[in-house]
């Protein structure tokens, strides 16, 4: 018997202030004190005032039989019980988790609970963390502001964060959204690059602009829509087509996994203008155009922002001229008549001198017909053949100088 008592005494825990131990709840008193079996000489007590510091959902779910971690505040009280703290144990556990996050550099999500002039406050459990303004990404749009309420709109928002500095003795816990987002985007890009296939259509948001195109956030990774892929028409600046924040559907046109680049296109999801040109234009039709450039053999004009046609020098005036600048200038808006359409060559012939001619009255005053794609359909093939026989509609536009340079000829394309 004596040996048994000695062995039992030997097994009892010697408590030290500040240590965290595991125990089992054996009862809850009427004054809300929690009795815990901690394998010591007597049961430990968690005072009611300590429970007040614990989250309500945890506090209300405590019951006999639950295993809990507690911190020793005082090994022995006057009554002979150890004074324990559940709130401190929970906080210490959170600091231990913070240490693990610092070592692993794992990304976690935290909610902004407050702010000051220097940044925002995010709790990691009971451990109070701080995100300095320099480590925030969600505040990019207000960096120039210098006010006490600069971070007000971030309260309640969840951020992706990493622990970048920790000092438990000073209760110092520094977090970074910038580093977390950088790592998150890298991982997302790796995932996307492994999944994307050329030809796929994806949704995204315009995230930034550059002189050479627009970047689209595809969900953690950015792809580039080059200027030439924004529209079938000629684009000089991406803001002519899209704005930051626009939601767009894009086609994947290239995936470079080694260089980690994604090429996108907006225009390839739209009808190629020359493939549907007869749905909108017909020979003899009057159109509004803007002179885009002048050459020795004529002037180019863009109509409907998508199709560019050539006004041959012989179609600018009834009298002989030496250069198109005698009749038109770049940027000028003019009324023109379509005299030739060649979709397969992406060519359209236009005329300035034929706009007022009375012989086109039948065409100009023909009734609108949404289903008519050509003059032949609108007026009847016999009428058109008669007009062509009389020389009132050309079968071919002048081409004596159209082939002077392949570069100029190719630029008739949209």
TORKOLKE-791972 format. One line per 3 residues: number of its first residue (from 0); their letters; for each residue y, z, x of N, C-alpha, C. Coordinates in steps of 0.05 Angstrom, whole numbers, plus 5000, padded with zeros to 4 digits. Example, Ala and Ser with C-alpha at 12.3 -4.5 7.8 and 13.67 -1.06 7.14 Angstrom:
! TORKOLKE-791972
0 = AS = 4886/5156/5264/4910/5156/5246/4934/5156/5264 | 4955/5142/5257/4979/5143/5273/5001/5157/5258;
This chain:
! TORKOLKE-791972
0 = XXX = 4976/5000/5017/5000/5000/5000/5025/5000/5017 | 5025/5017/5037/5048/5019/5056/5052/4992/5070 | 5030/4979/5078/5032/4953/5091/5044/4932/5072;
3 = XXX = 5035/4934/5047/5045/4915/5027/5075/4918/5023 | 5085/4942/5022/5114/4947/5019/5129/4937/5043 | 5117/4941/5067/5130/4932/5092/5132/4901/5092;
6 = XXX = 5110/4888/5083/5111/4859/5082/5131/4849/5062 | 5134/4862/5039/5153/4854/5019/5181/4857/5029 | 5186/4879/5043/5213/4884/5054/5220/4863/5075;
9 = XXX = 5199/4855/5090/5203/4835/5111/5211/4808/5100 | 5200/4802/5075/5206/4776/5062/5233/4775/5050 | 5246/4798/5045/5272/4798/5032/5293/4786/5050;
12 = XXX = 5312/4770/5037/5332/4756/5052/5355/4775/5061 | 5364/4773/5086/5388/4786/5095/5411/4768/5091 | 5429/4775/5073/5451/4757/5065/5474/4758/5085;
15 = XXX = 5488/4735/5089/5511/4733/5106/5534/4721/5089 | 5558/4731/5094/5581/4721/5080/5585/4691/5086 | 5589/4675/5064/5595/4647/5068/5571/4629/5067;
18 = XXX = 5547/4640/5070/5523/4623/5070/5517/4613/5041 | 5506/4590/5039/5498/4578/5014/5468/4580/5011 | 5459/4593/4989/5431/4597/4984/5423/4587/4957;
21 = XXX = 5397/4583/4953/5387/4575/4927/5375/4598/4912 | 5381/4600/4887/5370/4621/4870/5362/4611/4843 | 5351/4630/4827/5342/4623/4800/5357/4642/4780;
24 = XXX = 5369/4630/4760/5383/4646/4739/5362/4662/4723 | 5366/4689/4722/5348/4706/4707/5360/4717/4682 | 5387/4714/4679/5399/4724/4655/5429/4720/4655;
27 = XXX = 5441/4721/4630/5470/4718/4627/5479/4741/4609 | 5496/4758/4620/5505/4782/4605/5525/4775/4583 | 5531/4796/4567/5550/4792/4545/5578/4786/4555;
30 = XXX = 5584/4796/4578/5611/4790/4589/5611/4765/4607 | 5591/4748/4603/5589/4721/4616/5584/4723/4646 | 5574/4745/4656/5565/4746/4684/5537/4735/4685;
33 = XXX = 5531/4720/4707/5505/4707/4710/5489/4722/4732 | 5465/4731/4725/5448/4745/4744/5430/4724/4756 | 5428/4725/4783/5413/4705/4798/5393/4719/4817;
36 = XXX = 5368/4710/4816/5348/4720/4835/5351/4704/4861 | 5359/4718/4882/5363/4704/4907/5344/4715/4929 | 5322/4727/4920/5302/4738/4938/5314/4758/4958;
39 = XXX = 5331/4775/4947/5344/4797/4963/5335/4824/4951 | 5346/4845/4962/5339/4872/4952/5345/4875/4923 | 5366/4862/4914/5374/4863/4886/5384/4836/4877;
42 = XXX = 5386/4833/4851/5396/4807/4841/5426/4803/4848 | 5434/4778/4851/5462/4772/4856/5476/4767/4829 | 5503/4770/4830/5519/4767/4805/5540/4746/4810;
45 = XXX = 5542/4727/4791/5565/4708/4791/5585/4718/4771 | 5608/4728/4779/5628/4739/4761/5638/4718/4741 | 5647/4727/4718/5657/4709/4697/5681/4694/4707;
48 = XXX = 5698/4707/4723/5722/4693/4733/5715/4669/4752 | 5693/4671/4765/5684/4649/4782/5675/4625/4765 | 5661/4633/4743/5652/4611/4725/5674/4596/4712;
51 = XXX = 5698/4610/4709/5721/4596/4698/5730/4573/4715 | 5723/4573/4740/5731/4552/4759/5712/4529/4759 | 5690/4532/4744/5669/4511/4743/5674/4493/4720;
54 = XXX = 5668/4467/4722/5671/4448/4700/5657/4458/4675 | 5670/4454/4653/5660/4465/4627/5632/4455/4621 | 5627/4429/4626/5600/4418/4619/5578/4431/4636;
57 = XXX = 5584/4439/4661/5565/4453/4678/5561/4482/4668 | 5584/4495/4662/5584/4523/4654/5568/4527/4628 | 5572/4509/4609/5559/4512/4583/5530/4506/4583;
60 = XXX = 5520/4492/4604/5492/4485/4605/5475/4504/4622 | 5488/4525/4634/5472/4544/4649/5454/4561/4632 | 5429/4564/4640/5410/4580/4624/5389/4592/4643;
63 = XXX = 5376/4614/4634/5355/4626/4650/5334/4606/4658 | 5325/4609/4683/5305/4590/4694/5317/4567/4710 | 5343/4563/4707/5356/4542/4723/5358/4549/4752;
66 = XXX = 5352/4530/4769/5357/4534/4798/5385/4525/4805 | 5399/4543/4820/5427/4537/4827/5432/4544/4856 | 5452/4531/4868/5461/4538/4894/5486/4555/4891;
69 = XXX = 5487/4577/4906/5510/4595/4905/5519/4602/4933 | 5544/4611/4936/5554/4620/4962/5557/4650/4961 | 5549/4663/4983/5551/4692/4984/5580/4700/4990;
72 = XXX = 5593/4715/4972/5620/4724/4975/5620/4752/4988 | 5602/4770/4978/5599/4797/4989/5569/4804/4987 | 5556/4811/5010/5527/4816/5009/5520/4839/4990;
75 = XXX = 5538/4860/4988/5531/4883/4971/5556/4894/4958 | 5555/4898/4931/5577/4910/4917/5571/4940/4913 | 5589/4954/4900/5585/4982/4894/5560/4987/4878;
78 = XXX = 5555/4967/4861/5531/4970/4843/5506/4962/4858 | 5508/4952/4882/5485/4944/4898/5477/4915/4895 | 5493/4900/4879/5487/4872/4876/5504/4855/4895;
81 = XXX = 5493/4832/4903/5509/4813/4919/5528/4798/4900 | 5553/4794/4909/5572/4779/4894/5570/4750/4903 | 5565/4732/4884/5560/4704/4889/5582/4686/4877;
84 = XXX = 5584/4662/4887/5603/4643/4876/5590/4616/4871 | 5589/4608/4846/5579/4581/4840/5600/4560/4846 | 5625/4566/4840/5646/4546/4844/5649/4539/4874;
87 = XXX = 5647/4559/4892/5649/4553/4920/5625/4537/4931 | 5602/4543/4919/5578/4529/4928/5580/4500/4920 | 5590/4495/4895/5594/4468/4886/5613/4453/4904;
90 = XXX = 5636/4467/4911/5656/4454/4928/5644/4449/4955 | 5629/4467/4966/5617/4463/4992/5597/4440/4992 | 5583/4439/4970/5564/4416/4967/5579/4389/4968;
93 = XXX = 5603/4389/4954/5619/4365/4954/5630/4358/4982 | 5637/4379/4997/5646/4374/5025/5623/4364/5042 | 5599/4374/5037/5575/4363/5052/5571/4334/5045;
96 = XXX = 5575/4327/5019/5572/4299/5011/5594/4282/5024 | 5618/4293/5026/5640/4279/5039/5633/4273/5068 | 5621/4293/5081/5613/4289/5109/5592/4267/5111;
99 = XXX = 5573/4266/5092/5553/4245/5093/5565/4218/5088 | 5585/4217/5070/5599/4191/5065/5615/4182/5089 | 5626/4201/5104/5641/4195/5128/5622/4183/5149;
102 = XXX = 5599/4195/5152/5580/4185/5172/5567/4159/5164 | 5561/4155/5139/5548/4130/5130/5568/4108/5124 | 5594/4115/5120/5614/4096/5112/5607/4081/5086;
105 = XXX = 5593/4095/5069/5586/4085/5043/5610/4084/5025 | 5611/4063/5008/5633/4061/4988/5626/4077/4963 | 5645/4091/4952/5641/4106/4927/5665/4101/4909;
108 = XXX = 5662/4108/4884/5683/4104/4864/5695/4131/4857 | 5722/4132/4857/5736/4157/4850/5759/4152/4831 | 5766/4172/4815/5788/4168/4795/5813/4182/4805;
111 = XXX = 5835/4169/4803/5861/4180/4811/5869/4202/4791 | 5873/4226/4802/5880/4248/4784/5909/4257/4787 | 5923/4248/4808/5951/4255/4812/5963/4239/4834;
114 = XXX = 5988/4245/4840/6002/4230/4862/6025/4245/4872 | 6035/4237/4895/6061/4246/4905/6074/4223/4919 | 6096/4227/4933/6110/4205/4945/6094/4190/4966;
117 = XXX = 6075/4204/4978/6060/4193/5000/6035/4178/4993 | 6025/4182/4968/6000/4170/4960/5988/4182/4935 | 5962/4179/4932/5949/4188/4907/5927/4208/4914;
120 = XXX = 5920/4225/4894/5900/4246/4897/5875/4238/4882 | 5852/4240/4896/5826/4233/4884/5807/4256/4891 | 5794/4268/4871/5775/4289/4876/5746/4278/4880;
123 = XXX = 5733/4288/4900/5705/4282/4905/5690/4307/4897 | 5684/4308/4870/5673/4333/4860/5696/4354/4859 | 5692/4375/4875/5713/4396/4877/5730/4392/4902;
126 = XXX = 5722/4374/4919/5737/4370/4944/5761/4351/4938 | 5784/4360/4946/5809/4345/4940/5813/4325/4962 | 5813/4299/4955/5818/4278/4974/5845/4265/4970;
129 = XXX = 5855/4252/4991/5882/4240/4990/5880/4211/5001 | 5892/4193/4986/5893/4165/4994/5922/4159/5001 | 5929/4156/5027/5957/4150/5034/5965/4122/5024;
132 = XXX = 5991/4119/5020/6001/4093/5010/5992/4070/5027 | 5991/4074/5054/5983/4053/5072/5954/4044/5068 | 5938/4061/5055/5910/4055/5050/5904/4046/5022;
135 = XXX = 5925/4041/5007/5922/4032/4979/5924/4002/4977 | 5907/3990/4960/5908/3961/4954/5919/3957/4926 | 5912/3975/4908/5920/3972/4880/5950/3974/4876;
138 = XXX = 5965/3983/4897/5994/3986/4895/6009/3964/4909 | 5995/3942/4916/6007/3921/4932/6033/3911/4920 | 6034/3908/4893/6057/3897/4880/6082/3915/4880;
141 = XXX = 6079/3941/4888/6102/3959/4887/6109/3970/4914 | 6101/3956/4935/6105/3967/4962/6135/3970/4969 | 6152/3954/4957/6180/3955/4963/6194/3978/4948;
144 = XXX = 6181/3989/4928/6193/4010/4913/6193/4037/4928 | 6214/4052/4924/6215/4078/4937/6224/4099/4916 | 6205/4107/4900/6212/4126/4879/6190/4146/4876;
147 = XXX = 6196/4168/4863/6176/4189/4859/6154/4180/4840 | 6159/4161/4823/6139/4152/4803/6125/4126/4811 | 6127/4119/4837/6116/4094/4846/6086/4091/4839;
150 = XXX = 6071/4113/4840/6042/4112/4836/6033/4121/4808 | 6053/4125/4791/6047/4136/4764/6026/4119/4749 | 6028/4093/4751/6009/4076/4735/5981/4077/4746;
153 = XXX = 5976/4089/4769/5949/4090/4780/5933/4114/4770 | 5947/4133/4758/5933/4157/4748/5913/4149/4726 | 5888/4159/4730/5867/4152/4711/5852/4127/4719;
156 = XXX = 5862/4112/4738/5849/4088/4747/5827/4094/4767 | 5804/4080/4766/5783/4084/4785/5786/4065/4809 | 5783/4076/4832/5786/4061/4857/5760/4061/4873;
159 = XXX = 5755/4040/4888/5733/4039/4907/5744/4050/4933 | 5729/4070/4945/5740/4085/4968/5720/4089/4989 | 5730/4095/5013/5714/4104/5036/5727/4129/5048;
162 = XXX = 5710/4147/5058/5721/4170/5073/5726/4161/5101 | 5751/4165/5110/5758/4156/5138/5765/4180/5156 | 5770/4203/5144/5777/4226/5161/5770/4252/5145;
165 = XXX = 5760/4272/5159/5753/4297/5145/5755/4321/5165 | 5767/4342/5155/5769/4367/5171/5765/4390/5151 | 5740/4401/5150/5733/4421/5130/5750/4446/5134;
168 = XXX = 5755/4454/5158/5769/4479/5163/5798/4478/5152 | 5809/4454/5150/5836/4451/5140/5836/4439/5112 | 5812/4437/5100/5810/4424/5073/5823/4397/5072;
171 = XXX = 5819/4382/5094/5832/4355/5096/5811/4334/5092 | 5816/4317/5072/5798/4295/5065/5814/4270/5060 | 5814/4250/5078/5830/4226/5076/5812/4203/5068;
174 = XXX = 5821/4188/5048/5805/4166/5037/5820/4140/5040 | 5806/4118/5038/5819/4091/5041/5807/4072/5021 | 5825/4061/5004/5817/4039/4986/5817/4013/5002;
177 = XXX = 5835/4010/5020/5837/3985/5036/5812/3979/5051 | 5801/3998/5065/5777/3994/5080/5753/3990/5062 | 5752/4004/5039/5730/4001/5020/5730/3973/5008;
180 = XXX = 5754/3963/5001/5756/3936/4989/5749/3915/5009 | 5757/3919/5034/5750/3900/5055/5720/3898/5059 | 5707/3921/5059/5678/3921/5062/5664/3910/5037;
183 = XXX = 5675/3918/5013/5663/3908/4988/5665/3878/4986 | 5688/3867/4993/5691/3838/4992/5673/3824/5012 | 5669/3836/5035/5651/3824/5055/5623/3823/5044;
186 = XXX = 5614/3845/5031/5587/3845/5020/5584/3826/4997 | 5605/3825/4980/5605/3807/4957/5604/3778/4966 | 5619/3772/4988/5620/3745/4998/5593/3737/5009;
189 = XXX = 5580/3755/5023/5553/3750/5033/5534/3744/5010 | 5536/3760/4989/5519/3756/4966/5524/3730/4952 | 5550/3724/4948/5558/3699/4935/5549/3675/4952;
192 = XXX = 5553/3676/4978/5546/3654/4995/5516/3648/4994 | 5500/3668/4990/5471/3664/4988/5463/3654/4961 | 5480/3658/4941/5473/3649/4913/5485/3623/4905;
195 = XXX = 5509/3616/4915/5523/3593/4906/5508/3567/4912 | 5510/3548/4894/5499/3522/4898/5520/3501/4891 | 5522/3480/4908/5541/3458/4903/5535/3446/4876;
198 = XXX = 5557/3442/4861/5554/3431/4834/5556/3451/4812 | 5553/3477/4819/5556/3498/4799/5584/3501/4789 | 5587/3511/4764/5613/3517/4753/5616/3547/4750;
201 = XXX = 5637/3558/4761/5642/3587/4761/5670/3593/4750 | 5672/3617/4739/5698/3627/4730/5710/3644/4752 | 5737/3643/4754/5751/3659/4774/5780/3663/4767;
204 = XXX = 5794/3677/4784/5822/3683/4780/5838/3674/4805 | 5860/3660/4801/5877/3652/4823/5888/3677/4837 | 5880/3681/4862/5888/3705/4876/5911/3702/4895;
207 = XXX = 5915/3678/4906/5937/3674/4925/5942/3644/4928 | 5965/3637/4940/5973/3609/4944/5978/3604/4974 | 5975/3579/4981/5982/3571/5008/5993/3542/5006;
210 = XXX = 6007/3532/5026/6018/3505/5024/5996/3484/5021 | 5972/3491/5029/5950/3471/5028/5932/3474/5004 | 5937/3494/4987/5920/3498/4963/5922/3525/4951;
213 = XXX = 5903/3531/4933/5902/3557/4919/5875/3570/4923 | 5876/3597/4927/5851/3612/4930/5843/3625/4904 | 5817/3624/4899/5806/3635/4874/5786/3657/4880;
216 = XXX = 5791/3680/4867/5772/3703/4870/5749/3698/4851 | 5725/3694/4862/5702/3688/4846/5686/3713/4839 | 5698/3736/4844/5684/3761/4839/5677/3776/4864;
219 = XXX = 5697/3779/4882/5693/3793/4907/5695/3775/4931 | 5695/3749/4927/5698/3730/4949/5717/3707/4940 | 5733/3698/4959/5752/3677/4952/5742/3649/4961;
222 = XXX = 5747/3630/4944/5743/3602/4951/5769/3587/4950 | 5770/3564/4963/5795/3549/4965/5794/3523/4948 | 5815/3519/4931/5819/3493/4918/5840/3479/4935;
225 = XXX = 5832/3459/4949/5851/3444/4965/5871/3429/4947 | 5894/3422/4957/5914/3408/4941/5902/3384/4927 | 5886/3369/4942/5875/3344/4932/5854/3349/4909;
228 = XXX = 5845/3374/4907/5825/3380/4886/5837/3395/4862 | 5863/3399/4862/5876/3413/4840/5879/3395/4816 | 5884/3369/4820/5890/3351/4798/5884/3323/4807;
231 = XXX = 5880/3305/4788/5877/3276/4794/5904/3264/4802 | 5926/3277/4794/5952/3267/4803/5959/3278/4830 | 5979/3267/4842/5987/3276/4868/6002/3303/4866;
234 = XXX = 5994/3322/4881/6006/3349/4879/6017/3356/4907 | 6042/3365/4907/6055/3373/4932/6054/3403/4936 | 6052/3418/4915/6052/3447/4917/6033/3458/4895;
237 = XXX = 6016/3477/4902/5996/3488/4882/6009/3500/4857 | 6034/3509/4860/6047/3521/4837/6053/3500/4815 | 6051/3475/4821/6054/3454/4801/6031/3454/4781;
240 = XXX = 6008/3466/4789/5984/3465/4772/5976/3493/4763 | 5977/3513/4781/5966/3540/4774/5986/3561/4783 | 5982/3585/4773/5998/3609/4780/5979/3632/4787;
243 = XXX = 5989/3650/4803/5973/3674/4811/5966/3690/4785 | 5941/3696/4782/5932/3711/4759/5919/3693/4738 | 5922/3667/4740/5909/3649/4721/5879/3651/4722;
246 = XXX = 5866/3651/4699/5837/3649/4698/5829/3620/4697 | 5811/3612/4714/5804/3583/4716/5774/3580/4718 | 5765/3556/4710/5738/3548/4715/5738/3527/4737;
249 = XXX = 5721/3531/4757/5721/3513/4780/5693/3503/4786 | 5692/3481/4800/5666/3470/4808/5662/3475/4838 | 5639/3484/4845/5632/3488/4873/5627/3461/4886;
252 = XXX = 5643/3454/4906/5639/3428/4919/5629/3430/4948 | 5631/3454/4960/5620/3458/4986/5616/3487/4992 | 5595/3494/5006/5588/3521/5015/5581/3520/5044;
255 = XXX = 5598/3532/5061/5593/3533/5090/5585/3562/5096 | 5559/3567/5098/5549/3594/5102/5555/3604/5130 | 5555/3587/5149/5560/3595/5177/5589/3604/5180;
258 = XXX = 5608/3588/5169/5636/3594/5172/5646/3610/5148 | 5628/3616/5129/5633/3632/5106/5657/3622/5090 | 5656/3596/5083/5677/3583/5068/5666/3570/5043;
261 = XXX = 5682/3572/5021/5674/3561/4996/5695/3541/4987 | 5687/3516/4982/5705/3496/4972/5702/3492/4942 | 5725/3491/4928/5725/3490/4899/5742/3466/4890;
264 = XXX = 5737/3458/4864/5753/3436/4853/5759/3442/4823 | 5784/3437/4816/5792/3438/4788/5790/3410/4776 | 5798/3390/4791/5801/3363/4780/5774/3351/4773;
267 = XXX = 5752/3359/4787/5726/3348/4781/5714/3357/4755 | 5727/3376/4742/5719/3385/4715/5736/3371/4694 | 5754/3353/4702/5771/3338/4684/5763/3309/4685;
270 = XXX = 5767/3293/4664/5760/3265/4664/5776/3250/4686 | 5763/3233/4700/5777/3217/4720/5795/3197/4705 | 5822/3198/4709/5841/3182/4693/5834/3153/4690;
273 = XXX = 5824/3140/4712/5819/3112/4710/5794/3106/4693 | 5776/3126/4690/5752/3121/4674/5758/3121/4644 | 5780/3133/4636/5787/3134/4608/5814/3121/4602;
276 = XXX = 5823/3104/4621/5850/3092/4618/5854/3076/4593 | 5832/3061/4585/5834/3044/4561/5836/3061/4535 | 5831/3087/4537/5835/3104/4513/5864/3110/4509;
279 = XXX = 5881/3106/4530/5909/3114/4528/5928/3091/4532 | 5920/3070/4546/5938/3049/4553/5926/3021/4547 | 5944/3002/4542/5935/2975/4537/5955/2955/4549;
282 = XXX = 5945/2931/4555/5963/2910/4565/5984/2904/4544 | 6009/2902/4554/6032/2897/4536/6045/2922/4526 | 6034/2945/4530/6045/2971/4520/6070/2979/4536;
285 = XXX = 6089/2990/4523/6113/3002/4536/6107/3031/4544 | 6114/3038/4569/6109/3065/4578/6134/3075/4594 | 6136/3101/4596/6157/3114/4612/6145/3120/4640;
288 = XXX = 6160/3114/4661/6149/3119/4688/6171/3129/4706 | 6163/3141/4728/6182/3151/4748/6176/3136/4774 | 6196/3125/4786/6193/3111/4811/6186/3131/4833;
291 = XXX = 6163/3127/4846/6154/3146/4867/6161/3137/4895 | 6160/3110/4900/6167/3100/4927/6171/3070/4926 | 6186/3061/4946/6193/3033/4947/6179/3021/4972;
294 = XXX = 6170/2996/4969/6159/2981/4992/6173/2953/4992 | 6167/2937/5013/6179/2911/5015/6169/2892/4993 | 6145/2898/4981/6134/2880/4961/6136/2890/4933;
297 = XXX = 6148/2914/4929/6152/2924/4902/6157/2954/4901 | 6155/2965/4877/6160/2993/4873/6136/3006/4858 | 6129/3030/4867/6107/3044/4853/6119/3063/4833;
300 = XXX = 6106/3065/4810/6116/3083/4789/6093/3099/4778 | 6098/3125/4773/6077/3142/4762/6082/3146/4732 | 6062/3141/4716/6064/3145/4688/6045/3168/4679;
303 = XXX = 6054/3184/4661/6037/3206/4650/6027/3225/4672 | 6041/3226/4695/6034/3245/4716/6007/3241/4728 | 5993/3220/4720/5965/3217/4730/5960/3189/4742;
306 = XXX = 5971/3168/4729/5966/3141/4737/5991/3130/4752 | 5986/3117/4774/6008/3104/4789/6003/3074/4789 | 6023/3059/4782/6021/3030/4781/6042/3017/4798;
309 = XXX = 6038/2991/4802/6056/2975/4819/6074/2957/4803 | 6100/2958/4807/6118/2938/4797/6123/2918/4819 | 6110/2895/4818/6114/2876/4839/6143/2867/4840;
312 = XXX = 6153/2860/4864/6181/2853/4867/6189/2831/4848 | 6170/2813/4841/6176/2791/4823/6179/2800/4794 | 6170/2825/4788/6171/2836/4761/6194/2856/4758;
315 = XXX = 6211/2858/4778/6234/2876/4776/6258/2863/4763 | 6261/2837/4767/6285/2824/4757/6280/2794/4752 | 6296/2783/4733/6293/2754/4728/6305/2737/4751;
318 = XXX = 6323/2749/4766/6334/2735/4789/6322/2745/4815 | 6324/2729/4835/6311/2735/4861/6325/2759/4874 | 6310/2778/4884/6320/2800/4899/6306/2802/4925;
321 = XXX = 6319/2814/4945/6307/2817/4972/6291/2843/4976 | 6299/2863/4960/6285/2889/4963/6287/2904/4937 | 6266/2919/4930/6266/2934/4904/6289/2953/4901;
324 = XXX = 6301/2962/4923/6323/2982/4921/6348/2970/4907 | 6348/2943/4905/6370/2931/4890/6369/2936/4860 | 6344/2944/4851/6340/2948/4822/6334/2977/4815;
327 = XXX = 6319/2990/4832/6310/3018/4825/6312/3036/4850 | 6310/3062/4845/6310/3081/4867/6289/3103/4862 | 6280/3116/4882/6259/3137/4880/6269/3159/4862;
330 = XXX = 6252/3168/4844/6259/3190/4826/6271/3180/4799 | 6277/3154/4798/6289/3143/4773/6268/3141/4752 | 6276/3148/4727/6258/3145/4704/6265/3119/4690;
333 = XXX = 6244/3102/4685/6249/3076/4674/6228/3070/4652 | 6235/3051/4634/6216/3041/4615/6203/3016/4626 | 6176/3014/4625/6162/2993/4637/6141/2981/4617;
336 = XXX = 6133/2957/4623/6112/2945/4607/6087/2941/4623 | 6064/2948/4612/6039/2944/4626/6030/2915/4624 | 6025/2902/4647/6017/2874/4646/5989/2869/4658;
339 = XXX = 5978/2890/4670/5950/2887/4680/5938/2915/4684 | 5912/2917/4677/5897/2942/4681/5870/2934/4693 | 5864/2946/4717/5839/2941/4730/5827/2968/4737;
342 = XXX = 5812/2980/4719/5801/3007/4724/5782/3008/4748 | 5766/2987/4752/5747/2988/4774/5761/2987/4801 | 5785/2976/4802/5800/2976/4828/5822/2997/4828;
345 = XXX = 5823/3011/4806/5844/3032/4802/5872/3020/4806 | 5877/2998/4793/5903/2985/4794/5915/2981/4767 | 5941/2984/4766/5956/2978/4742/5981/2962/4750;
348 = XXX = 5985/2939/4737/6009/2923/4741/6030/2929/4721 | 6054/2933/4729/6076/2940/4712/6099/2920/4715 | 6116/2919/4695/6138/2900/4696/6163/2914/4684;
351 = XXX = 6185/2910/4698/6211/2919/4688/6226/2897/4674 | 6223/2873/4684/6238/2851/4672/6228/2843/4645 | 6203/2849/4638/6192/2840/4613/6196/2860/4590;
354 = XXX = 6208/2883/4596/6212/2903/4576/6228/2893/4551 | 6250/2879/4555/6266/2872/4531/6258/2845/4519 | 6238/2831/4529/6232/2804/4520/6223/2803/4491;
357 = XXX = 6233/2784/4476/6227/2782/4448/6198/2774/4443 | 6186/2760/4463/6159/2750/4458/6138/2773/4456 | 6146/2798/4463/6128/2821/4460/6132/2836/4434;
360 = XXX = 6148/2825/4416/6154/2839/4392/6129/2846/4376 | 6110/2827/4376/6085/2832/4361/6071/2857/4371 | 6072/2861/4398/6059/2884/4410/6075/2910/4405;
363 = XXX = 6102/2908/4409/6118/2932/4407/6119/2942/4378 | 6117/2924/4359/6118/2932/4331/6091/2933/4317 | 6070/2931/4333/6043/2933/4321/6039/2962/4311;
366 = XXX = 6025/2965/4288/6020/2992/4277/6003/3008/4296 | 6009/3034/4298/5993/3052/4315/5965/3054/4305 | 5946/3054/4323/5918/3056/4315/5904/3073/4336;
369 = XXX = 5897/3098/4329/5886/3117/4349/5860/3107/4361 | 5846/3090/4346/5821/3080/4356/5824/3054/4372 | 5848/3043/4373/5852/3018/4388/5857/3024/4417;
372 = XXX = 5839/3015/4435/5842/3020/4463/5856/2997/4477 | 5857/2973/4465/5869/2950/4477/5886/2935/4457 | 5903/2917/4467/5919/2901/4448/5901/2884/4431;
375 = XXX = 5879/2874/4443/5861/2858/4428/5850/2872/4404 | 5845/2898/4407/5835/2913/4384/5858/2918/4364 | 5882/2922/4374/5905/2927/4356/5914/2903/4341;
378 = XXX = 5915/2879/4355/5926/2855/4342/5905/2834/4336 | 5882/2837/4349/5862/2816/4345/5860/2799/4369 | 5836/2792/4378/5832/2777/4402/5845/2750/4401;
381 = XXX = 5846/2737/4377/5857/2711/4375/5887/2711/4381 | 5901/2732/4372/5930/2734/4377/5935/2737/4407 | 5919/2753/4420/5923/2758/4449/5917/2732/4464;
384 = XXX = 5895/2718/4457/5889/2693/4470/5912/2673/4467 | 5924/2672/4444/5946/2654/4439/5970/2661/4456 | 5975/2687/4459/5998/2696/4475/5993/2690/4504;
387 = XXX = 5968/2693/4513/5962/2688/4541/5964/2658/4547 | 5956/2641/4527/5958/2612/4531/5987/2603/4533 | 6004/2617/4519/6033/2611/4519/6047/2624/4543;
390 = XXX = 6032/2640/4559/6044/2653/4582/6060/2677/4575 | 6055/2689/4551/6070/2713/4543/6056/2738/4552 | 6031/2737/4560/6017/2760/4572/6001/2749/4596;
393 = XXX = 6005/2760/4620/5992/2750/4644/5963/2761/4645 | 5945/2743/4653/5918/2752/4659/5917/2765/4686 | 5933/2756/4705/5933/2767/4732/5962/2774/4740;
396 = XXX = 5966/2796/4753/5993/2803/4763/5997/2790/4790 | 6021/2784/4799/6026/2772/4825/6013/2789/4847 | 5999/2776/4865/5985/2791/4886/5991/2780/4914;
399 = XXX = 6012/2762/4916/6016/2749/4942/6022/2768/4965 | 6032/2793/4958/6038/2812/4980/6023/2838/4975 | 6007/2839/4955/5993/2864/4948/5973/2872/4969;
402 = XXX = 5964/2853/4985/5943/2860/5005/5955/2861/5033 | 5981/2863/5035/5994/2864/5062/5984/2888/5078 | 5979/2909/5065/5968/2933/5078/5948/2947/5061;
405 = XXX = 5925/2953/5071/5904/2966/5055/5913/2994/5048 | 5929/3006/5065/5938/3033/5059/5956/3033/5034 | 5975/3014/5032/5993/3013/5009/5977/3006/4984;
408 = XXX = 5959/2988/4987/5943/2980/4963/5927/3003/4953 | 5915/3018/4971/5898/3041/4962/5914/3062/4948 | 5940/3064/4954/5957/3085/4942/5964/3080/4914;
411 = XXX = 5955/3057/4903/5958/3053/4874/5941/3072/4859 | 5921/3084/4873/5903/3103/4859/5917/3127/4850 | 5905/3142/4831/5918/3166/4821/5918/3187/4843;
